[in-house]
């Protein structure tokens, strides 16, 4: 192999490596976008569940207070 052929082979290897890295970057960016969207959805769901939990706790506290009031009245 002469110097020119060796250089061409090196360039082809480098080109293939760069193309592989670009494909990997694209795959990772897509996955990152998907995971970011999933994270936003899960945070919204968590906030909704926290609100429902707080509402339930408030209702339970109110029921306990009413039961204690009824107990005192009896």
Residue, then its C-alpha position, 0 to 999 in steps of 0.5 A: x500500500x502506498x501513502x495515498x492508499x493508506x490515507x484514503x483508507x484512514x479517511x474512510x474509517x474516520x468518515x465511518x466513525x463520524x457517521x456512526x457518532x452522528x447517528x448515535x447523537x441523533x438517537x440520544x437526542x431523540x431519547x432525551x426528548x422522549x425522556x424529558x416529555x415523560x418527566x414533564x408528564x410524570x411531574x404533572x401527574x405527581x402534582x395532581x396526585x398531591x393535590x388529591x391527597x391534600x384534599x382527601x386529608x382535609x376531608x378526613x380531618x373535617x370528618x374526624x372533627x365532626x365525629x369528635x363534635x358528635x361524640x361530645x354532644x352524646 
